[in-house]
Amino acid sequence: DGGGTARPALLPILLSKGPLMRITVLGASGMAGTAVVNEALSRGHEVTAVSRRRRHRAGARLTSCLLDVTDVEGVAGLLRDSDAAVVALRPPAGHESDLAQLTTAVLDAASRNRTPLLIVGGAAPLSSPGNPGTLAIDDPTIVPPAWREVAQASLDQFRACKAHSYKGQV
């Protein structure tokens, strides 16, 4: 059953200084992914940095991997040997609407091994501080029209996570 909970509790482990973990970062070449890779390495973890293009140089505790996350089998294989994974995906400009589908593919892969996932998302699903009954995406003071497509992708990603049977995700 892929709907079970993850192996260890993810967030407390990632935020602590130990134990050392094998962490896979999907979307490792983006802003959030790069920050996660650097932080994990600074805490002594072993990191597999995955992206559509190679940007990280392999090192003592860093492996760089080129992989399309729509390859569920490939992602599942990487996650099999991981203690946890961070999903920091952002599709290229013009393909923002692919984010929910990409996230669902990663959730499917993680559910096979019950690999804990920390999913980096956007603010669209949050409530507007000025109007608690309104989502941030619907408040133009938070999400201007130029960012609406990206925000919609964030909201769709959030909804895909909520709807997925695998609950080993935050």
Disulfide bonds with the S-S distance in Angstrom:
none
